[in-house]
Amino acid sequence: MPEAYEFKLPEGMEGVEVDKAMGEAFTPVLKDLGLTQEQVNKLTEAYAKQVKEGSDKVRTDLEAQWTGRVKSWEEAARKNTEYGGEHFDANLDLARQTLDRYSTPELKALLAETGLGSHPDLIGAFVKIGKATAEDRPKNAAAGSGTAPTSIADRLFGKPA
């Protein structure tokens, strides 16, 4: 029986650290049972595999729950009475343009990574911002005619007839 046990994790668990407090708590019990280092290695391996399987299942379950939540947000956004329905695609394009105009690449990455970009309230906010800022643009700029007025007076009052 060793003086102290070494708790080795099995292959494939590199980067995972053994809980030192748990090792210290188990050492007197393992000594009392008269276990060898080889027996402790087998117990450690079995325990580590169970912990990994459990954490993998928890992660998979949480990912599935989050994916379901994001899908429910997308469905709610499509059915929204203010910006959804038959005009949803056009409003979504407006929201994307507004997001492109006013946000940072970091914010766009965050919204994509977390799925929050599908939240109905966020989509609605960007649609409202897009509509509000579109109303502030001069009519000839919004029309995109490709010909801009040449003088300030033309830009303010339009070209004479």
Disulfide bonds with the S-S distance in Angstrom:
none
